[in-house]
């Protein structure tokens, strides 16, 4: 019975992952353009309104894109929690609650991104500092990966895969722990470009590796060192 359930979960998860990844790739390619900005960088279309589009519709479009992207990025690392939940209804509740937390994260990130984008379009000097600011974010996120706080968040996240009696509440708590654990890596994605497929693939690999590896702290710190090196290099060439 357990083998059948595991195979069923694997099949459904593989389908959902493939579908969300395909939609994400399509969205990223269709929105690959943007506005050329002073400083030699391109502003993502994710922070722009389409002609005739209200800000409310633009926000809804962003959140729809964001949640599809989060499903593609986070589902692999969510599998340990789902595999320890036997009932399909509880799996669905836990997963829904988990991704609701990530949706809330996107709802917070969107107005901040729009506010910065509007400022960058208005002030030439601010726009020119973006490559350096992005490099600084990458470096700081790398150092965050090396801290005891990150190690504690990662341990708590990995140790909370057992689903309790209330699947919805567990999914919310697991989602909160996951967002805290992934905050540095997600900051890198937002700084590099929320629609950048290469950055998305790297961040997804980092999150999955540190969540599933047998020695997560070593993996986390390795990604931190790589981020520091990458950000430092970008800082000097910006």
C-alpha positions as CSV (number, residue, x, y, z in Angstrom):
1,X,0.0,0.0,0.0
2,X,2.7,2.5,0.9
3,X,4.6,1.7,-2.3
4,X,1.5,2.5,-4.3
5,X,0.9,5.7,-2.4
6,X,4.6,6.7,-2.9
7,X,4.4,6.0,-6.6
8,X,1.1,7.9,-6.9
9,X,2.6,10.9,-5.1
10,X,5.7,10.7,-7.3
11,X,3.6,10.6,-10.5
12,X,1.4,13.5,-9.5
13,X,4.3,15.5,-8.3
14,X,6.3,14.9,-11.5
15,X,3.3,16.0,-13.6
16,X,2.8,19.1,-11.5
17,X,6.5,19.9,-11.6
18,X,6.7,19.4,-15.3
19,X,3.7,21.5,-16.0
20,X,4.7,24.4,-13.7
21,X,8.3,24.3,-15.1
22,X,7.0,24.5,-18.6
23,X,4.7,27.4,-17.9
24,X,7.5,29.2,-16.0
25,X,9.9,28.8,-18.9
26,X,7.2,30.0,-21.3
27,X,6.5,33.1,-19.1
28,X,10.2,33.9,-18.7
29,X,10.8,33.7,-22.4
30,X,7.7,35.7,-23.3
31,X,8.8,38.3,-20.7
32,X,12.5,38.2,-21.5
33,X,12.5,41.7,-22.8
34,X,12.5,44.8,-20.7
35,X,13.6,48.4,-20.4
36,X,17.2,49.3,-21.0
37,X,18.4,51.3,-18.1
38,X,21.4,53.6,-17.3
39,X,24.3,51.4,-16.1
40,X,23.9,48.8,-18.8
41,X,21.2,46.6,-17.3
42,X,17.7,45.7,-18.2
43,X,14.7,46.2,-16.0
44,X,12.4,43.1,-15.9
45,X,9.0,43.4,-17.3
46,X,7.7,41.7,-14.1
47,X,7.7,45.1,-12.4
48,X,5.9,46.9,-15.3
49,X,2.3,47.4,-16.2
50,X,1.1,46.5,-19.7
51,X,-0.6,49.2,-21.7
52,X,-4.1,49.9,-20.4
53,X,-3.5,47.6,-17.4
54,X,-4.4,48.7,-13.9
55,X,-2.0,48.1,-11.0
56,X,-4.5,45.6,-9.4
57,X,-4.5,43.5,-12.6
58,X,-0.7,43.8,-12.9
59,X,-0.4,42.6,-9.3
60,X,-2.7,39.7,-9.9
61,X,-0.7,38.8,-13.0
62,X,2.6,38.9,-11.1
63,X,1.2,36.8,-8.3
64,X,-0.1,34.2,-10.7
65,X,3.3,34.0,-12.4
66,X,5.0,34.0,-9.0
67,X,3.0,31.0,-7.6
68,X,3.6,28.9,-10.7
69,X,7.3,29.7,-10.4
70,X,7.4,28.8,-6.7
71,X,5.7,25.5,-7.4
72,X,8.4,24.7,-10.0
73,X,11.2,25.8,-7.7
74,X,10.0,24.4,-4.3
75,X,8.2,21.2,-5.1
76,X,11.4,19.1,-5.2
77,X,12.4,20.1,-1.7
78,X,8.8,19.8,-0.5
79,X,8.7,16.0,-1.4
80,X,10.1,14.8,2.0
81,X,7.2,16.4,3.9
82,X,4.6,15.2,1.4
83,X,6.0,11.6,1.4
84,X,5.6,11.5,5.2
85,X,1.9,12.3,4.9
86,X,-0.2,9.3,4.1
87,X,-3.6,10.7,3.3
88,X,-4.0,12.5,-0.1
89,X,-6.3,15.1,1.4
90,X,-3.8,16.0,4.1
91,X,-1.1,16.2,1.4
92,X,-3.2,18.6,-0.6
93,X,-4.0,20.8,2.5
94,X,-0.4,20.9,3.6
95,X,0.9,21.8,0.1
96,X,-1.8,24.4,-0.4
97,X,-0.9,26.1,2.9
98,X,2.8,25.9,2.1
99,X,2.4,27.6,-1.2
100,X,0.0,30.2,0.3
101,X,2.9,31.3,2.4
102,X,5.0,31.7,-0.7
103,X,2.2,33.6,-2.3
104,X,2.2,36.0,0.6
105,X,5.9,36.4,0.1
106,X,5.3,37.4,-3.5
107,X,2.6,39.8,-2.4
108,X,5.1,41.6,-0.2
109,X,7.9,41.5,-2.8
110,X,5.7,43.0,-5.6
111,X,5.0,46.5,-4.2
112,X,8.7,46.8,-3.1
113,X,9.9,45.8,-6.6
114,X,7.4,48.2,-8.2
115,X,8.4,51.1,-5.9
116,X,12.1,50.5,-6.7
117,X,11.4,50.2,-10.4
118,X,9.5,53.5,-10.5
119,X,12.3,55.2,-8.6
120,X,14.9,53.8,-11.0
121,X,13.0,55.0,-14.0
122,X,12.6,58.4,-12.5
123,X,16.1,59.0,-11.2
124,X,19.1,58.4,-13.5
125,X,21.6,58.2,-10.7
126,X,19.6,55.6,-8.8
127,X,19.4,53.4,-11.9
128,X,23.1,53.6,-12.4
129,X,23.7,52.1,-8.9
130,X,21.6,49.0,-9.5
131,X,24.4,46.7,-10.8
132,X,26.5,47.5,-7.8
133,X,23.5,47.2,-5.4
134,X,22.7,43.8,-6.9
135,X,26.3,42.6,-6.4
136,X,26.1,43.8,-2.8
137,X,22.9,41.8,-2.3
138,X,24.5,38.7,-3.7
139,X,27.5,39.1,-1.4
140,X,25.4,39.8,1.7
141,X,23.2,36.8,0.9
142,X,26.3,34.7,0.6
143,X,27.5,35.7,4.0
144,X,24.1,35.0,5.4
145,X,24.5,31.4,4.2
146,X,27.6,31.1,6.5
147,X,25.9,32.3,9.6
148,X,24.7,30.2,12.6
149,X,21.2,31.7,12.0
150,X,21.0,30.1,8.6
151,X,22.2,26.8,10.0
152,X,19.5,26.9,12.6
153,X,16.8,27.8,10.1
154,X,18.0,25.0,7.9
155,X,17.9,22.4,10.7
156,X,14.5,23.5,11.8
157,X,13.2,23.3,8.2
158,X,14.6,19.8,7.7
159,X,13.4,18.6,11.0
160,X,9.8,19.8,10.5
161,X,8.9,17.5,7.6
162,X,6.7,15.3,9.8
163,X,3.2,16.4,9.3
164,X,1.2,16.8,12.5
165,X,-2.5,16.3,13.1
166,X,-3.5,19.6,11.5
167,X,-2.1,19.4,7.9
168,X,-3.1,23.0,7.1
169,X,-1.4,24.5,10.1
170,X,1.6,22.3,9.6
171,X,1.9,23.5,5.9
172,X,1.7,27.1,7.1
173,X,4.4,26.6,9.7
174,X,6.6,24.7,7.3
175,X,6.1,27.4,4.7
176,X,7.2,30.1,7.1
177,X,10.3,28.1,8.1
178,X,11.1,27.6,4.5
179,X,10.8,31.2,3.6
180,X,13.1,32.2,6.4
181,X,15.6,29.5,5.5
182,X,15.5,30.5,1.8
183,X,15.5,34.2,2.3
184,X,19.1,34.8,1.3
185,X,18.8,32.7,-1.8
186,X,15.5,34.3,-2.8
187,X,17.1,37.7,-2.3
188,X,19.7,36.7,-4.9
189,X,16.9,35.7,-7.4
190,X,15.1,39.0,-6.9
191,X,18.3,41.0,-7.2
192,X,19.6,39.2,-10.4
193,X,16.2,39.1,-12.0
194,X,13.0,37.4,-11.0
195,X,12.4,36.2,-14.6
196,X,16.0,35.1,-15.2
197,X,15.9,31.4,-16.0
198,X,19.6,30.9,-15.2
199,X,19.3,32.5,-11.8
200,X,16.1,30.6,-11.1
201,X,17.8,27.3,-12.0
202,X,20.8,28.0,-9.8
203,X,18.6,29.1,-6.8
204,X,16.4,26.1,-7.2
205,X,19.4,23.8,-7.3
206,X,20.8,25.4,-4.1
207,X,17.5,25.2,-2.2
208,X,17.0,21.5,-3.2
209,X,20.5,20.5,-2.5
210,X,20.7,22.0,1.0
211,X,17.3,20.6,1.8
212,X,18.0,17.0,0.7
213,X,21.7,16.6,1.1
214,X,23.1,14.4,3.9
215,X,25.4,17.2,5.0
216,X,23.2,20.3,4.5
217,X,25.4,22.8,6.4
218,X,28.4,22.1,4.2
219,X,26.2,22.4,1.1
220,X,24.7,25.7,2.4
221,X,28.1,27.2,3.2
222,X,29.5,26.1,-0.2
223,X,26.7,28.0,-1.9
224,X,27.5,30.9,0.3
225,X,31.1,31.0,-0.7
226,X,30.1,30.8,-4.4
227,X,27.7,33.6,-3.9
228,X,30.3,35.8,-2.2
229,X,32.8,35.1,-5.1
230,X,30.2,35.8,-7.7
231,X,28.9,39.0,-6.1
232,X,32.5,40.3,-5.6
233,X,33.3,39.6,-9.2
234,X,30.2,41.4,-10.3
235,X,30.9,44.3,-8.0
236,X,34.3,45.0,-9.7
237,X,33.0,44.6,-13.2
238,X,29.8,46.6,-12.7
